[in-house]
Amino acid sequence: MGVPSCHIALMTATAKTVRPVPSSDIAARVDAIDWGQVEADLDAQGCAVLKHLLTADECRAVAALYPLEAHFRSRIVMGRHGFGRGEYKYFAYPLPELIAALRPILYARLQKLANRWNEAMGIEIRYPARHEEFLKRCHEAGQNRPTPLLLQYEAGDYNCLHQDLYGEHVFPLQVAILLSEPGRDFEGGEFVLTEQRPRMQSRAEVVALKQGDAVAFAVHRRPVQGTRGTYRVNLRHGVSRLRSGRRHTVGVIFHDAK
């Protein structure tokens, strides 16, 4: 699946020491997920929970990268752009090794579903089996900037409903991993997904996550089987208002940006 054979180095938030985590552990954890259920949930509602994707130590280590500017290519303050309140930073290449390992592993698990969705919606685009081949397609089209990002919310912050498109080439699924623990680190701040259906009112889905859980969800649109055949629905995602504390999330987006 394109997993590097070397160990993944993580810097802990407390000791500031490097602790090696075998990449095989990450792959085994992903393999242990019930992907049949994940696909069924994505087909039914456009999102699915991936439980225990990261350990608590890994979550703290990734969140602790936020103030370390060398890891990032840019910082976005949401209020300046009408995106909501809060901020996030896009990682620079090379990505932190944990994120760099997760990205192709998760892509490989979602690639067949992405192709099935496009076929059902009458979209001719197909996605290659390996993530590096898809990134080559992005880079040849001028989409060279990495899109995985680390988000930080404080009390009162929120993220408006949006879509992470970034250019011509878009992989139709992405993953967000909650790095903080609800009820301990923060209150509120739920992941929200809305679905706009033709000639019908929009539907909202609120996804409850624990620290280390992830949600896989549709970036833009997905197929729905109706009485007269398959039709497309449009999706947007966001985060509700944080009532207290601090919340960190890492977003794993599979296409790169212009």
N, C-alpha and C positions, 0 to 999 in steps of 0.2 A: 504493500500500500504506500510505498514511498517513505517509510519511516526510517530516519537516520539510525545507523547501527550504534552510534556513540551514545553516551549517557546524556541526559538532559540536566543541565545545571540550574539549580534554583537558589536564589539568595533569600534566606529567611528574614522575616520582618523584624525579628528580635535580636538574633545573634549576629546578623550581618556576615554570616559565613556561608560558603557555597556548599550545598548538600546535593550530591549526585542522585538523580532519580532515573532508573533504567527506563529507556524508551519502551521496552517491552511491557512494562507495567501500564503505561498509558494505553498501548494497543490492546492489552488484555482487558482493561477496564471498558474500553469502547466495545470490544467484542462481546462482553458480558451483557450489554444492553439488549433488551428484547426489540430488535429492529423490525420484526413483523408488526408488533404493536405500534411502534413509532410510525411506520408507514400508514397503518390503519388510521391513527389519530390525525396525521397530516392530511390524509384523504378526506377525513370526516370534518375537520374543523380548521385546517390550515396551520396547526401548531401541535407540538408534542414535547413532553417533558423527558429529558435525559437525566435520570437520577444519579447522583454521586459521581459525576464526571470528573471532578477534581476533589482532592482531599482538603481539609481545613488548612493545613500547612501550605499547600500549593496556592490556595486562594489568598492567604495572607501575603505570600511571597509576591504574587502578581500585583496585588493592590499596592504593595510597598514600592513598586516601580514608579508610581505616579509622580513623585517629586523629582525623579532622576531624569533630567532633560535629555541626556544622551540617548535614551531609548526611543525618542519620539521625533517625528518630522514636523508636527504642527499641533497647536492648541486652539480649541474652539470654545469661546464663551457663548453659550446658547442665546442669552439675552440680546447680544449685539446683532443677531441675525434673525430674530423672531422665532427661534427654534424652541423656546421655553426658558427655563432657568436651570443653571448648572453648567458643567463644562466637561469636555472630553479631549483626549489627545490621541492622534493617530500614531501608531508605532512606525518607526523607520525600519528599512532593511539594513542589516539582517534582523529578523524578528527575534524576540526572546525565544529560546530553544523550546520551551514548553508550547508556546503558541505555534511555532514553526512545525512542531511535530503533530499537534492536534489538527492543523488545517488540512493536510492531505488525507489523514485518517478519516476525518469526518466527511470530507468531500467524497471519498471512495464509497462511503456508506449511503450517501444521498444522490449520487450521480445517476443511478438507474431510475430512481423515482423522478428526478428532474426530467429525464428523457421521456418517461412515460407520460408525465404531465404535458409536456410540449406536444407529444403525439396526439393526446386526447384533445388539446386545444387547437390542433391544426397548425402548429408552429413548426417550421422546418428545421430550426436550430437543434443540433444534438451536441451533447457534451462528452468529451473524451474520457476514457477510463481513469487517467492519471491527472492529478491536479496540476502538475508541472506543465502538461500539454495544454491545459486550459489557460494557465497563466501566460504561456507563450503566445497564445491567440490574443490575449488582452494586450500584451506588451507590443506585439506587432501592430496593433491598432492605436498605439500611443497611450494606452492605459498602463502606466509604469509605476504609479505610486501605491504603496501598500495601504490596505483599508482596515485591517484589524485595529481595534481601538479600545481604549480604557476610559470608562466614564466615571465621573465623580459627582454625587449629588449630596447637598446639605439640606437642612430643614427648609421647607418652602420651595424646593426645586422640583422641576417636572420636565418631561420631554414631550413636546407636541407630537401628534400623530404624523408619521412621515414614511418614506420609502428610501432605502439606501441603494440607489441605482448607479451613479458615478460615471456612466459612459455607455457606449454602444453594446458592449458585451456584459451581460448580467447573468450570474448564476441564480436560479430562481429560489434558492433556499439559503438561510443563514442561521447562525447559532449565537445565542447570548448566554453567558455563564455568570451566575450571581456569585460574587466573591465575599459578600457580607452576610451576616446572619440576621434574618428578620426577628424582631422582638428583643434582640440583644444589641445589635449595632444600629438599628434604625426601626422606625415605624412608618407605615404607608409605603409609597413607592412601588406599587404593584405593576407588573408587566401587563400591558393592555394591547390587544389586537382587535382591529375592527375590519369588518368585511362588508363591502358595498355590493349589494346584489341588484341585478337589473330589475327595474319596476317594483322593487321591494324596499322596505326600510332597512337601514344598516344593522348589522349584528355585531355585538361586542363580546369578546372573550377575555376574561381576567385570569392570568396564570399564576398560581401560587408556587413559589420556589423556595428551597432552603439553600443554605450555603453549600456551594459545590455543585448544585443542580444547574442544568442548562435547559433552555427552550430552543428547539428547532422550529422555524416558522417560514412561511412564504414571504419572499421579499416584495413581490409586486402583485401577482395574480396566481390563481389556481383553477383547475377544472372542477366543475360540479355537475353531477348527473341529474338532469331534470326530466320531466315527463316527455319532453320533445327532443331529448338528446342532451349532449354536453354543452354547457355554456361556461363563460369565464366570469370569475368574480375578482374584484379589486380589493387588495388588503393594504392596511397601514398599521404601523405599530408605534407604541410610545410607552411612557412611564407616568403613572399618576403621581400626584403631589406627595412629596416626602413630609411627613408630619414631624419627625424628630430624628436626630442622629446623622449618620453618614452612610452612604451606600456606594459601593464600587461594583461595577460590572465590566466584563470584557466581552467585546463583540467580535465574532469570527465571521468575516465576510470573505467570500471565496473569489470574487472578481476584484481586480485592482482598478484604480481611478486614473483619470486623465490629469 
